């Protein structure tokens, strides 16, 4: 049996949130099996909280030289992955995007379309040059003038392997979401046309970064379904939590002492830590979850390993805490907040108020 607090410390350890890592940016992004990047700059703060000496240019350069990319993957949302990992992860998750589109109101555009002709046409347009979704919609409508243009554009970015390209996502810059064909952008023409998805390897990597976890945890994190038989067929360690639920884990992975100290950490909106499980009580209480901060995408503060408040950078750092801090905790939060201001090159003071 493993306690909730032991699950908390184990997760923080595997996410490099107990002690910052000296790994390269690419190694950390791959260790986490991608990072949520729906908000263009969230991954910068997530990496800063996990890597020692990280600077915005460390990631910005990798985006501009195409070593890492932002692409629709887990749960059909934008994730930051390395170029190498895109070739491994995208084939596993391709059906997730197709299924999400198939359950959307835009699916009505598909009946009567030849799937091969449609994807080939959309692919050719995105190879010709990157396009915003509005531009892609307009150009696809020239081929199918009887169809809703917006639905055509959305279909293309769900049914094709695509990436969002810089300058969007590059620190200090801005730009509309502009799409390119993944194989063309990454210089691997045709590489994603005949995928051999490694589902078991994908799930092992999840467990190494998020485990121990239930099948429902894996399902929510990835968007994949029907995982139960796959998981039970793998060589995994099984533990049980305090409620008796069955949790799976990679063999011999470390399980941390629940009394391991956990420093204050500032996490961005939609951080991996908060989206990796169906049962999030290992990092946030049910009471605090009902505040809507996870679904609402508010940056969060961890104190003693658990969500303890939210934060905003605006003329300084404003921190709203849910419960009183001890003197030691307050000093830790102020010190880490000062480091956050320096990282973001922001002026002003660190201010702590009650929620």
TAJO-V130759 format. One line per field, one symbol per residue. phi: phi as a letter, one per 40 degrees, with the letter a starting at -180 (. if undefined). A space follows every 10 residues. Layout:
phi: ???
//
This chain:
phi: .bcccccccc cccccfbcac ccccdccccc dcfgbdadcd bccccccccb bcgcbdcccd cccccgcbab acadfgbcbc bcdccdcccd ccbdcccccc ccbccccccc dgccdccccc cccccccdac bccccccccc cccbccbcdc ccccdccbcb cbbcbccdgc dgbaiccbbb cdccccgbdg cbcbcbcbcc cccccdccbb ccaccccccc ccgcbfcdcc cccccbcbbb cccgccbbac cgccbccccc cbccabbcdf cddcbcaccc ccbacddccc cgccccgcdb bcbfgbdbib aacafhbbbb ccadbcdccc cccccccccc dcccfbchbc bbbcc
//
